[in-house]
Amino acid sequence: MGELAALFTSLSWSVTSIQFTLAGRRVGSPIVNRVRLLLALLYLSTAQLVLTGALWPAGATRDRWLWLGLSGIIGLVLGDACLFQAYVLIGPRRGQLLMTSVPIMSTLMAWFWLGEALTGIELVAMALAVGGIGWVVSERARQGSSAAVFPGDTDHRARTMGILLGLGGALGQAIGLLLSKKGMEGGFSPLSATIMRILVAAVVIWLVTALQGRVRATWRALEDRTALRFIAGGAFTGPFLGVWASMIAVQNAPVGVAATLMALPPILLIPLTHWVFHERVTPRAVAGTLIALSGAALLFLT
């Protein structure tokens, strides 16, 4: 169950990364981050109402609010803010490359903090998956190709900043996963946990927006209906479906295994970016895909 949820998360986040990249290029990544949290909260609360008859989680203790709230702030506010700007600077393909460091970060922190242990075979499987993903997305775009449309393709400073922001996004996601697992101990509902994470994240990010005096500017930016459609679609596939599925994954599988399977978007982005950005698929991309999928399959067999 946890492994399947992690794979579904990868698919959802692949679609989301493209939608948020397109929206961020039109209105800016900070606006995307603010608005998608409100839309995701609307989607999730509706699902909660349909499934449980209540809009908000009931019976959550202070400890759960603490852990899940921290998870939302670190993962969804800080981490995703870094990641979305990395998408704008270096593109979703390179941005997702940097997210392949999440399994390594998660595994080390889970070993240190939660006492989780992985078998030798699982470690080999993770190495295969991460190595295959990294090989695919580290391939440089051909000069003059239609994929070379991001600032980091030609500006060294933008590329460096994009890499640093991508690593910041990976660290935020890794810490967020661990805090979420702590907050869901005892079989707490993944849907309720997701709502709590996003609610706290939305409150924090909009308080900061208000203090910066940028609330009105944010709403004005939504007059760009194309950007709004991309944000709405990304909020549905990402913070709604994707984050909900990721909570199911970390609750029902070891953090390192779940994080590895959730690191597959760079592979899934090969056909998606070919379709959207007309990116050329090379033999190296196909070979790396097979290596990464072999690692993911090995995780199922252990």
N, C-alpha and C positions, 0 to 999 in steps of 0.2 A: 504493500500500500504506500509506504513512504517513498520507495524508489520510483513508482509510477507517478506519484504526485510531483516528485522532483523533475522528472522528464517533462511532464506537462508544464511545469514552471518554466523550463527552458524554452519551450515553444512559445509560451505567452510572452516571455521577456524578449524573445527575438522580434516578434511583431511589434512589441511596444517600443523597442529601441529605434526602429525605423520611424514610427509615428512621432516620437518625441524629438528625434533629430530634425525631421521636417518642420515640426512646430517651432522648435527652438531657433531654427534659422530664420523664421519669420518674425517672432516676437521676443526672442531671448529666453534662455534656459531658466532664469529665476521665475519668470511668469509661468512657464510650464510647470515648474515644481509646485508653485502655490496653488494653481487652479486644479491640477490633477488630483491633489489631496482632497479638495472639497468634493469633486465629482466622485472619487473613489468612495468617500464616506457616504455619499448618497446611494451609490450602488450597494455597498455593503449593508447599510442600515435597512434598505429595502429587502435584501436577501434574509437578513436577521428577522425582520417582521414576518415574512412569508413562512420561514422555517420554524420560528419559535413563538410568534405572536407578540414579540416585544421588539422595540426599536434598538434598545441598548442592552449590553450584557448585564446580567443580573448575578449577584452573589460573588462578584470578584473582590478578593481581599486587597488590602493596601499593598501587600507584598507583590501581588500580581500587577497591580497598577504601576508600582515602582519599576519592576523589571521590564514589563512590556512598554511602559512609557519611555524609559531610557532607550529601549530598543528602537522605538519609533523615532526618537530625536536623533540618535546616532546613525541609524540605518536609512531612514526615510527623509530626514531633513538635511543632515550634513553629508552623508554618503552619497545620496542621490543628487544633491546639488552639485557635488564634484563630478559625478558621472555624466550628468546631463550637459554640463559645460564641456566635458571631454568629448562627448558626441559632436558638439558643434565645432570644436577645434580640430579633431583628428578623425571624426567619423565613427559610426557605430561599429564598424568592423575592427578597427584598432582599439576602440574603447572596450569592446568585449574581450579583446585579447588580454588586456590588463586585468579583467575580472577573473581570468583563469588562475590568478594568484589567491583567490578566495579559498579554495580547498586547502591549500597549504597553510594559510593563516588560520582557518577554522580548525584544522586538525591539530595544529600546535597549541592553540588556545584551549580546545576541548580536552586535550591531553593534560595540560597544565591546570585547568580550572575544574573541569567536570570529571576528570579521571577516566575518560573514555579511551579504550585501546582498540587498535586495528590489527588484523592479522597481516602476515607477510604478503599473502596473495592480494588482499585488499589494497595494500600499499603499492604493489606492482600495478594493479588495475588503475589506481588513481594516477600513477606516474604515466601510464600509457594514455589515459584520457587527457590529462593536462598537457603532456608532450605533443600529442597529435593536434590538439587545439592550437597550442602555441605555434607549431610548425605551419599550420594553415594560415593563421591570421598575421603572422610575422612576414609573410611574403609581400614584397613591395609592389605597389601598382606600377604598371608599365607607364613610361613617360608619355604624356599626351592622352592617356586613357580617360574615359568619361568619369572614372571613379576619383580622379584627382581634382576634386572640387572643394576641399576643405582647407582652411588656412594653414593647418599643419603640414600640408603636402608641399608647400613652398617656403613657409616661414619657420625657420629653426626655433625661434623663441616660442611661437604658438605650438609647435610640436612638443617642445619640452614641457610647456605648461600643461598641455593636454595629457601627456604621460603622467605627470605628477598628480593631476586631478583624477585620472583614471585609477591610479594606485590608491588615492584617498577614497574613491568610491568603493574599491575592493575592500579596504580596511573597514570602512563603515558597514558594509554588508556582512563581513565576517563577524564583527562584534555584535551586530544586530541579530544575527542568527543564534549566537550563543545566549544572548540576553533573552531572546524569545523562548528558547528551549527551557531556560530557567523559569521563565514566567508561566509556562504551560505545564509544569510538573504536576502530576496527579491527574492527568487526563482532561485538562481544561480544554474547552472548545476552541479549535483553530479559528473558526469564524469570529468568535467573540474576541479572541486574542488579536486578530487582524484589525477589527474595529477599534479596539483600545489603542493599538499602536498608531493607527492613522489619525484617530481623534486627537491624541496628544501631539502628534507631529503637526497636524493642521493648526491647532491652537497656538503652538510655539511659532510656527512660520508666519502666521497672520499677525501675531503680536509684534514680531520683528518688522513685518511689512508696515504695520500701522506706525510704529516708532520711527521708521524711516520716511514716513509720509508718502508711501508709494501705493496705497490702496486704490486711489482714483486712477492712477496711471495703469495699474494692472487691469482694471475693468475696461478702460479705454482700449487697451491692446486687444481685448476680445472682440472688438469690432471687426477684426480680421477673421471672417467666418471659416476660412480654410484652416487657419491655425487652430481655431476652436474645435473644428471637427477632428483634427489630428489629436488634440489634447483629450477630447472626450473618448475617442477610440482607444488611445493609449492608456487612459485611466481605467477603462474597462478590462483590457487585456493584461495590464500591469498591476497596479495597486489592488484591483478587485480580484480577478481570476489568478494572476500570478502570485501575489503576496499571500492570498488565502491558501493556494496550493503549496507554497513554500512553508507555511506554518504546519500543514499536514505532514510535509516531508520531514521537517526537523523533529516533529513529535514522534514519528514512527520509524525513523532510521537514524543511525549514528550521524552526527553533524558532518564528519568528514565525507562520508558516502553521499549524503544529501547534497552537500556543497559541490562535490565533484559532478554529479549528474545535473545540477543546476548551472554548471559552468559550460554547458554544451551550446549556448546560443551562437558562438562564433561559427560552429559547424552549420547550424541551421540557417545562419545568415548568408551562406554561400548562394543558395537559390534565390533567397529573398532580395539580396542586394543586386544580384544579376538582373532580377525582374525590375526593381525600382531604379537602380543606378546604372544598369547595363554593364555591370562589372564582369570581366572575363574570368571564367572558371578554368583553372589550369590543372594539369595532371598532378602537380604538387598538392593542390587543394583537395583533389579527390583522394590521394594517398593519405594525407593527413586526416581526412574525414574517416577513412577506414580504420586507421590506428586508434583514433579517439573513440569511435563506436565499439571497437574491440575491447577497449578498456571499460567502457560502460557495460558491455555485455558480461564481462568477467565479474563485475560487481554483482550481477544477478546470480551468478553461479556459486558465489562464496557464501 
